[in-house]
């Protein structure tokens, strides 16, 4: 399984999940087998600063990801990912390693849309 995580930095498993999938500077791609990370890489978001609907899902699909994990994303983006057969998981925050563990243990599932009624982020999805 290949998992993409919207990321704030290039620190890999020790990095932080981004609050918004389309406005993050990086994506961490994790190749996972039986709950073990086999390889990982961090790629620049080629659409950072130029958020065009549908472009990020195309990029994530081109990287052969099965899952995208982020803090938040809008319902239209979730539909784009669904169209590519990519599971969209939202509500994630914190260290990528911890979020991955929660996802693999079934504690982080499904998608909740971001309605973009916020000035700076996706309303703090996942934050208590």
N, C-alpha and C positions, 0 to 999 in steps of 0.2 A: 504494500500500500504506500502511496506517495501522498504526503500531507503538506499543504502549503499553510504557512502561518504569516499573517500580516504582522510586520515587525518594525519596531522603532529604531533598531540598531543592527549591527553586523556581528553580534556576539553569539549567534547560534543558539544552542540550548540554554545558555545563560542570559540570553537577550530578553527583551520585554515585548509582549504582545501589543500591537497598536490598537487604539480605540476605534479606528475606522479603516476598513479594508482598502478603500480606494485612495485614501490620502496618506497612506503610510509610505515611508521612504524605501523600505525593503520588504522582501518576502524571504522567509526561511523555508526551504524545502527539505523535508525529512523522509527518508526511505525507511519504512518500518516493516519488520517481519517478526511475527509472534511477540509483539510488545517490546521489541528491541530495535533501537535506532541503528541501522546498518551504515547509513551515510547521511550527511546533511550538507547543504550549501546555502549561502545567502546571496540573493540576486537583487540588484537595484530594481525598484519599481520603474519600468520604462515610461510610465504615464504619471509619475509624481509631478505635481504642479499643473497637470493638464488632464484633469478628471473628466473623461468622456465616457458616458454610459456604454457599457458593453465591452470596452477595450481591456479592462483588467480581467474580466472573466475569460476573454479570448487568450490573454497572456498566460493565465493560470492553466487553462486547458492545453496550451502549446507546450507547457512544461510537464504534461502528463499527470497532473495531480488528480487524486480521487476525492480529496477533502480540502476545503478552505476553512481555516479557523481565524476569527477576528473578534474584536470587541463588539462591533456593530456593522450593519449594512442595511441598505434599503430593500424593500420588497421587490423592486424591479431587478436589482442585482441578484437577489436570491433566485428569481425566475431565470435569469441568464445562466447562472451556475447550474440550476436544475436542468436546463436545456442541454448542457454539456455533460450531464450525468455526474456532476460534482456535488457532493454533499456540502452544504453551507452550514457552518456551526458558529453561532454568535454567543455573546455573553462572556467571552473569555477576557481575562485580565491577569496581569502578573508575569511571572517568568515562564518562558516557552516550555521549559522542561516540566514544570508543574502542570501547565495546561495540557500538554501532551499526555502526561500520566493520567489526568482526570478524564480526558477523552478516551484513551485506551481502556480505562476501567469502566466506561459507560456512565460516568458522572457528568459529562458535558455533551449534550446532544441537541439536535434540532436547530432551527433558525428562528430568530425573532427579528423582525424588521426594524430598521431605524427610519423614522418618519421625517428626518431632517428639520425638525422644529427646534433647532439649537444653533447658537452662534459659533461655537468653537469645537465641539466634539459630538459624539453620538449620545449625549446625555448621560455618560458614565455607565453604559451598559455593564452589568456584571458587578458593579461596585455596591457594597452593602450600604 
